[in-house]
Amino acid sequence: MTKLSAEAWAIVEGRHSDPFHYLGLHTEDGQTVVRAFLPEASDVEAIGEHGETASLERIHDAGLFAGALPNGSKRYQLRARYGDRVVNLDDPYRFPPVLTDFDLYLLGEGTHQLIYDKLGAHPMTLDGVDGVAFVVLAPNARRVSVVGDFNFWDARRHPMRRRGVGYWELFVPHAAVGDHYKFDIIGAQGQHLPLKSDPLAFAAEMRPSTASIVFDETRLPHPRPAPAGINALGAPMSIYEVHLGSWRRKGHNEWLSYRDLADQLPRYVRDLGFTHVEFLPVNEHPFDGSWGYQPTGLFAPTSRFGPPQDFCALVDACHREGLGVMLDWVPGHFPDDPHGLGQFDGTALYEHANPLQGRHLDWGTLIYNYGRTEVVNFLVSNALFWLERYAIDGLRVDAVASMLYLDYSRPAGAWIPNKYGGRENLEAVNFLRRFNTEVFARFPQATTAAEESTAWPQVSRPVEYGGLGFGYKWNMGWMHDTLNYIAKDPIHRKHHHGDILFGLHYAFSENFILPLSHDEVVHGKRSMIGRMPGDAWQRFANLRAYYAFMFGHPGKKLMFMGCEFAQEREWNHDRSLDWHLLEQEKHAGIQSLIRDLNRLYGAVPALHELDCDPAGFEWVVTDDAGGNVFGWIRKGNDAGARCLVVVNFSPNVYHNYRVRVPLSGKWREVLNSDSAHYGGSNVGNVGEVMALDGTVPVLDLTIPPLAAIFLVPES
């Protein structure tokens, strides 16, 4: 055996940080020399570009070979013998770099918005050879190898080349779509880390397995677009929030696949009149009980329901039915599973090193370091990825409040102030502004929504005016106050009259969505129908009145699956909704009401055109606390576009109840939640009311118990 150099030993021992410096083709002392590391090979030849061959000497029993290549060839193959088998191989260490210098410049600057075109695993043909280019960020690693089905998961076989500020790359000839892979990393202190999944994997194994899977995302079928203007402030926007794993299930409690969902879900949602679906996070995640909110694979649709192209089919089916598709997106935190982003290169790469900044106390998760260029680039690019590759129409950003405040859910002394001594996370603010700026610049028809539970100003106002730049904000205050009100026995509601009135003091300070989300039907909060007081009839009447109140109130609408037919039990992610309840008239009646409310909301311009504009709302009844009655006028852009909404949250019927209106003549009762069709007592106004003449036109109404009525002027 030839005496080995330190570099050769580093290759044999799998710890060389720059394998291209030793392996592959080199000119030394006027000779063209080839070195290859092929464990378990007994003999190796180099084949020049004109077919000439040269035997390579085995210089170490582990499989290290070296020798001169005749005639100065620059392109070559290797021919290796493994027992009785002889194979021709393409040497990964003869290929040029994957990343260009311009790529490295943009990545270092943080302006390479589409990093998914470069990082991750990309099938390609390089120098006439098919294979896969692997690129991963690990700036503090001593050595990174890609391991997988193509190399027996042996980290010695494919150590990678370091480029720029810490991007490791390697083209692996004949690796292919469908291959499983991970990264084997030696950290900054020489520690051997757990195998890491690819942060930019486009597909992943089903849990509990955690390998990434080579997938060519450029070949995804592109879903047809959603209807134009579907996210506009003046458009009706009614969102059906769905957890894909528990909407329906098959006979043995098995998940529906993406294809199954594409066949069933969009038609159901459209039949009920919703304009959008919003999926709880579909990113790959290890724990079912996180509902997707602790993702480890931000670029991969979860494999639970099928491959990525089948998720495309689901989006396409939604668009075919005229629905917009929104995704819950989680840039606020990530789990610390060993295969994930935590301590990715042996240091706090994606998270803060200091646990006072880098660990979320409520959820036990890690918090992204928004002050790091590469992290912001990673997150912004991920947002753009879903909009470009999967034609998603909007992103709802989870837990924005936890991002905005450095002291979020932390006791005194357990957080680090910003540079001005304040509690605001200035780096997160800058990240959110950049995220929204990039989304709306590149995808002006898309939208974003913030789940933000504090009074942070201008969440849904443009960045150029000092806002965070979101399209919409969830109105958590409205949800909390109104659910608190409706849970009271009607006899006590007069003491909580302000819970309904207060929301209108700030209803137009943001572009609000009124959310009845998954968070309101779990963890002991009870289902929507479970919150309603009274006997069986009153419970359902209360719920009908509350839903009608919501659809008459300014703001876009969001409702979690199961709420539309009064699911009795709390939501359980491990089982289907209780669809058998629709066999009962009272549950079917709630579903019929939601269908009609959605259709009314879309058909009556006054109910949606000025949802986010104070010019679209006027109170007409605010002072009847004793009667639990509220009334208001909704207005559209046209002078005749008006709708009177009157809600009675008491079990009493009110006759000859006078309400002023802006227009004289006939007003048609276009919806009454007390209709027998919905399970009500059928008290109402027989379809129409004439406004009494006077200085101000007045309607003399019959107001049904625990109900809402909608009236529009006859044109």
N, C-alpha and C positions, 0 to 999 in steps of 0.2 A: 504494500500500500504506500502511496505517496504521502509524505508528511503533510498534514493539513494546516492551512492557514487559519487564523482566527475567524476570518469570514466564512470559510468552509465549515468550521465547527458550528458557527451560528446558524448556517443553513441546515445542517444535519440535526441540530437540537431544536429547530423551529423557533428561533428567536432573532432572526436577522431583520433589521428595521428597513433595509433598502435592498431587497433581493435582486433588483435589476442591476445593481452595481456588481453583482457576482455571477448570477445566472444569465443564461442567454448568450448572445453573440458579442464577442469583444475582440478588438485588435490589440495584440500584445507582442512586442518584439517583432513586429512585421508579419505576424501570423494571425489568421482568423481563428479564434478559439471559441468553442461552444462548451458550456457547462449546463448540466441538467440534473435535477434531483427527481429520481423515479424509484421510490421505495418498492422493493420486491422484484424489480427487474434484474435479470441475470446478465443480459447483454443489451447494449444500446449502440445504434449506428446513427450518424447524422447523414441526411440525404440532401445534397445541394440542389439548387434550382434547375440544374440540367441533368439531374439523375445520378450524379456522382455520389459515392458513399465513402464514409470514413468511420472506422470503429472508434468509439469513445472508451477511454480507460475507466474502469471502476476504481475510483480513488477512495471510496469508503463503503463498507459493507451495508450501510443503511440505504444505499442506492444513489450515491453521488458519482456522477460520470463527467469526464472532461476529455477534450481532444481537439485537434486542429480540423477545420473544415477546408477541404481543398478548393483551389481556384478562386478563393476570395468571395464565395457566395454570400449574399446578404439575406436571401430567403432560404429557408430550409425546413425540413421535417425531421422528426425522430422516429426511428424504428426500434421498438423494444420487444424483448422476449420475456414472457412470463410463463415459465414452465414450457409446455408444448405450444403455447399460443404466441403468435407474433402479430403486433399491431403497429400501425403507423399513427403517430401523434403529432399534433401541432403544439409547439412549445409556447406557453402563454408569455414567456419572457422574451419573445422576439417581436412582439407587437408594439406599435406606437402608443402613446398616452391616449386615454379616453377624453379627459378634460382638456380643452384648449386653454391657452394663456388668458384669453378674454373671459372664458368661463370663470377661471380662478380669480380674475380681477373683480368681476361682478359678485361672485360669492363672498370674497373678502370684504367688499364694500357693503354687502347686504342689499344689493339692488337686483339680484337675479331672482325675479319674482316667480319664475316657473322652475324651481329647483327639481321638481319631479321629472322634468325632461332630462336631467343629468344624474341626480342621485338615485339610489336604489338599484334595482336589477333590470337591465334593459337588453332584451334580445336584439342582436344586430349582426351584420356581416362586416367584418373588418379584414382588409387585405385579402378579400375573397374567401374568408373562412367564417362559417356561421358559429355563433357562440353567444355569450352573455357578458355584458360589461357590468361589473359591480363597483359601486362608489358609495363610500360612507364617511361621515364626519367623525373623527376621533382625534382631536388635536393633541391630547396629552398621552396618547398611547405610545408604548415603545414598539409594539408590533401588532399588526392586524392581519389575520388570515380569513379568507372566506372558506367555509366548509359546507359540504352538502352531499347530495346523492351522487354528484359527479366526481367526488374524490374520496369516497369512503369516510367522510367526516374527519379527515386527517389534516390537522392544521399545518403540518410541515409541507404539504403539497402545493398550496397556493397562498403563500404570503403576498401581501399587496404592496403597492408602491405609494409612498407618501407624496402629496402634491400640495402646493400653496401653504395655507395656514393650518393644514391638518386634515385634508381630504385624502382618503386612501382609496386606490382604484386598482382594478385588474380586469382584463378581458380574459375570460376562461373559454377557450375553444371547445365547441361541441357541448357545452352546457346548454340546456334547452328549457323551453316553457314547460312548466309542471315540476321542475326540479325543486326539491326542498333545500333550504340553505339557512345558515346563520353566520355570524361573525365571531371568530375566536380572537380575543383581545388580551394582550399583556399590558397592564396598566403602567402608569407613570412610575410607580415604586417597584416595578417588576412583578407585581401580583398577577396571577392568572385569573381572569374574571370568568364568571358564568357565561356560557354561550349567549350571545345577544341576538335577538330578532332585529331585522332591518327596520329602522325608523320610517323608511319610505317604502316598505313592502306594499305591493299592490294586491296581494292575496296572502292568506295565512291559513295555517292548519286549524282544524276544529279543536277547541279546548277539550281536554287539558293539555294537548300537545301545543307547542308554541313556535314551530319552525315557520319561517317565511317561505313563500312559494313564488317561483319565477312566473310572472304573468306579463304579457305584452299589452299594457294599457292603451297603447296607441291604436290597437285594433278593436277596441270596444265599439260595439254598435252605438251610434249616437242617437239618443232619444229625440223624437220630434219635439219642437218647442211648445211651451205652454201658450195659451192665448195671450195676445199682446195686451199690455196694460193691466194684467191681473193683480199686480202689487201696488197699483196707484192709490194715492191717498183718497181720491174721489170714487174709487171702485168699491163694490161690496166685497168684504173679505171675511169669510167665515171658515175657521180652520178646525179640522177634525184631527185631534192628536192621537197617535197610534203607537202602541208598543207591538212590534211585528210578531213577537214570540207568544203573545197571549190574546190577540184579537180573536182568533179562532184557532182551534186545534183539530187534528185528525182523531180517528176513533180511539187510539191507544194513547191519547194525550201527547201525540207527536206534533212538532211544529209544522205549520204550513211552509212550503218553500216560497222563494221569491216568485216563482212561476205560478204557484197556487194562489198566492196573494194577488198577483197581477190579474188573474182570472176573476177574482171575487171582490177584492177591496175597492178598486176604483168605481165600479158600477154601484156598489152599495153607497159609497160616499156621495157620488153624484146624484143618486136617487133621492137622498136626503137633502140635497140642495146646498151642501157645503161647496166652497170655492177652492179650498186648499186641503191637502193632508200635510201633517207634520209628523215625521217619524222621530221617536226617541232615538238616541244615537245609534247609528248603524256601524260605527267604526268597530274594528275587532277589539274584543275585550275578554279577559279571562274568567270573570265572575258573573254568572247570570244575575245574581242578586244586586248587582250595581246598576242594572237596567241599561247598561252601556255608558254610564256616566264616569266610568274609570277605564278609559280606553288605553290600549297599548299599541294599537295599529291604526294611526290616524288616516292612513291612505288606503286602507283595505276595508271594503264592506265585510261585515262578519260572515264567516263561512257557515254559520249555523243554518242558514236558509238557502245556501247555494253559492255558485261562483259569481264573480263580478258581473259577467255578462247577463246573468239572470236578474241582478239588481237593476241593470239598465232596462231590462224588459218591464220591470215593475214601474220605473219612472215613466217609460214610454206609454204604458197602459194608463197611468194617471193623466198624462198629457192628452192622450187620445180622448179621454172623457172630459177634457176641458178643465182639469184640476191643476193648480200650482202645487209644487212639491217643496216643502221646507224640511230641513234637517236640524235637529238639535246638535249643536257643535260645542265641544268642551275644550277651550284653550286655557282654562283656569287652573287645572291641576291634572296630575296623572298618578297612577299607582306605582308602588315601589317593587313590583314583581321583579325577580332577579333577571329575567330575560328582557326587561323593558328598558326605558330611557334612564332610569336612576343609576347614577355613578357609571355612566355608559362607557367611558374610557378610563375608569378608575378614579375619576374626579367628578365633581358636580358640574357636568357639562350643560345639561338642560335645566337643572334646578339651581337654586341658591345653595351655597355651601353652608351658610349659617342657618340652623333650624328655626331661628326666630323669623327668618324670611322664607325659608325653603320648605317648610312642612306645614300642612294644613291640620290644625288640631281637631277639627270636627270629624274629618273624614279619614285621617291617617294617611293622606296622600301627599305628594310632592308638588311644589308650586314652581311654575316656569320662571326663569330668570329673564324678565322682559327687557333688561338692560343689556342683554347680550345680542349682538347683531345676528349671529347665526340662528339663535332661537326665534327671534322675531321673523327672520326670513323663512324659517321652517313653518311657523304657524300661518303666516300670511299666504305662503305658497299652498299650504294645505287647504285653506279656504277657497282659493282660486281653483284648485284641483277639482273639487266637487262641482263647482259651477261650470267648469269647462268640460271635463271628461264625462260627467253624469247628467249634465243639463239641469242641475238643481236650481230652483227658482228663489231660494232664500235660506238664510242661516239664522237660527235663533241661538244666541250665545248664552250659555248656561252660567249661572252664578256670577254675574258681572260685579255685584257688590263685593264679593270676596276678592276680586281682582283690584278694585278701586281703592280699598282701604288697607293700609299696612297693619292696622290693629283689629282687623275683622276677626271676631270671635276669639280674641286673645285677651288675657288678663293684663292688668297694668304691669309694666316692666318686662313683658314677654314679647315685645315687638321693637323694631328699629325705626325711628322717625326718618323722614326724607331729609334732604339737604337743607331744607328751610325749617326743620324741626316739626313739620306737620305730619298728619296721619295719611295723607293722600299718596297713593302709589303713582308717582309721576311717570315712571317708566311704563306702567300698565296703561295709563292714560294715553301716552304717546303711541303705544302699540295698538290700542283700540281705534284711535284716530287714523293710523296708517291702514289698518285692516279695512275700515269702512271706506276710506279714500280709494284704495285699490279696487275693492269690490265694485263700487259704483262707477269708477272710471272705466273698468274693463267690461262690466256687465250692467249697463244702466237699467235694464229691465228687471234685474234681480232686486232683492231687498234684504235687510238684516233686522233683527229684533233682539232687544236686550231684556233678559230676565234680571231686572235691577230693582231691588226692594227698598232703596233709600230715597232721599230727596236730592240726590246728586243732580245738579241743574243741567239742562240742555242735552240730555242723553240722546234725544232724537232730533237734534238740530245740527245744521251743517258744520263741518270742521272749520270752515273759513269764518264762521261767526262765533267761534269759541266752543262749539258743541262737540260731542263725541262722534257724531256723524251717523248714528243708527237710523234706519228707516222708521222703526217703531220701538216702543217700549211697553213691556207688560205692565199693566196697572195693578200692582200687587196691593196697593192701598184700597182700591175699589173692591177687590176680591175679599180682602180681610173684613172690611167694614160691612159689606152687604151680606156676607155669609154669617157674620155675627148677628146681624139684624134678623135675618130670616129664620135663624135657629131659635129665636125667642118665641114664646107663646104670644099669640096676637094681643092678648090683654096687656102684655108688658111692652109691646113695641112702641107705644106712644112715648116711652121714656128713652127710646133709642132712635127717635125720628132723625136725628142728625147724622146717623150712620148712612142714611140714604142721601141726604142733602150735601154732606161734606164733600163728596167726590166731585161735585160740579164746581167747587171752588178752584180746582186745579185740573179739571178734565181736559183743558185745551192747552196746558203748559207743555205737553208732549204729544206725540202721535201715538195714542194709546191703543193697545189690544187688551180686551177684557178677558182674563184667563181663568177658566175653570179647568185646571190642569191635573195631571196625574198626582201631583204633590198634595192635592186636596182630598184625595180618596184613599189614603194609605196611613199607616202608622197610628192607628187609633182615632183618626179624624172622622171616620165613618164615610159612607158613600154620600152622594148628594141627597138621595131620598132618605138615607139614614139620619141626616141632620134635621129633617123637617119635623116640627112638633104636631101634636094632635092625633086624632084617630086616623084610621086608614084613609078615609075620604079626604080629610084635611091635609094629610101629608102629601098626597098626590096633587091636591089643589094648590098647596103652597109651592110645590116644585114647579107646577105649570105657571103660576104667577111670577115666580122668580125668573124662570127662563124667558118669559115674555118681557119682563122688566129689562133683562139683559139685552135682548134684541132691540128694544126701543131706546136704550141708553146710547149716548154718543160713544164711539169707539168701535174698533174691529172686534170680532168675536173669536173665541177659542174654547173648544169643549173636548174633554178627554173621552175616549171610547168607553162605551157603557153608560155614560151619563145620559145619552140620547134616548135610552129606554128605561131609565131609573133602575140601574143595577142595584140590587139590595145590599150585597156584601161589599166590603172593601176590595179594591183591585189586588189581585194576586198574580205576580208575573209568571208563576209556574203552572197556570191553568187558563183555560179559555174563559171568555166572558160567558155569562149565563143566558145564552140565547133562548133557552126554553121559556124564559119569562115573557117573551113576546106572544106566547099562547094565551096570556091573560090580558083582558081588555084594558086594564088600567095601565099596564106597561106599553102595550101597543098604542094607547092613546097619547102617551108622552112622546113616543117616536113620531106619531103623526103630527103632533104639535111642532116638533123640531123641524120636520119637513116643511110645514107651512110657514113657520117663522123664517126659515132660510129663504124660501121663495118670496115671501113678502119683503124681506130685507133687500133682496136683489131687485125686485120689481118696482119698489117705491123709491124714487130718487131721494126724497126727503130723509129716508132712513140711512143713507150711506154717503151721499155726495159730499156732505160737510161734516163727516164723522169727526174730523180733527180740527174743526174751525168753530170758534164761538158764535159766528154768524148763523150757524145751523141749529141753534138751540135756544129755547125760551121757556122758562117756568110759567105755568099758569095755576098750579096748585102746589103750595109749599107749606101751608100753615094748618093743615088738617091732621095734626098729630093724633088727636083723639079718635079720628076715623081711620087712621092708617092709610090715608089716600094721598097719592101723588099724581100730578099731571103736568105734562109739558108738550110743547110744540116742537117737532123736528122739521127742519127746513132744507130744501134743495136749492140748486142754483137758480131755477126758474121761480118767478114770483108766485106762481100757483102751486108749486111743489111744496105741499105742507102735509103733515101727519100729526094728529093729536094722539097722544098716548096717555091713558089714564090707568093707574094701577091701584088696586084695593087689596091691601095686605091684612084685612080683617075678614072674619067669617060672616059679616053682615051684608045684606043687600041694601043698596042705597038707591032710592027712587027720587026722581026730580032733582038730581044733583047737577047744579048749574056750573058750567065751565065756559069761560070766554074763549073765543076763537078769532083768528084774524080775518076770516072770510065769511060772508053771509051765504045763504043758500043751503043746498042739501049736502050733508056729510054722510058718506057710506061707512058702515062698520065693516072693515075688511078682515078683521081677525078678532076673535073673542076666545080667550083661553078657557072660558067656562063652557064652551060648546060641548054638547053631549058626544060629539065626534071624538073629543079628547078625553072623555070620562067625566065631564063637568055636569052642572045642573041645568044648563041651557037657559040661564037668565041673561037677558041682553036687550038690544034695541031694535029687534026685528029687521036688522039689516041697514037701517038708515035713520037719520035724525035731521030735522030742519032747524037751522039756526034761527033763534028768535031775533026779530029786528030790534034795533036800539042803537044807542050811541056806539056800543061795542057789541058785535054779534055774540050770542050766547047759545050753547047747546044745553038742552034739558035732558040729562042722561039717566039711564038706569045702569047702575054699576054692579056687576055680579060679585059674589063673595069670593075672596081669595083668588082674584083674577085680574087680568089686564085686557083692555080693549084698545083697538087701533081704529081710528077713523080718518078718512081723507076726504077733502072737498070734491064734489063732483064737478068735473070740468065742463 
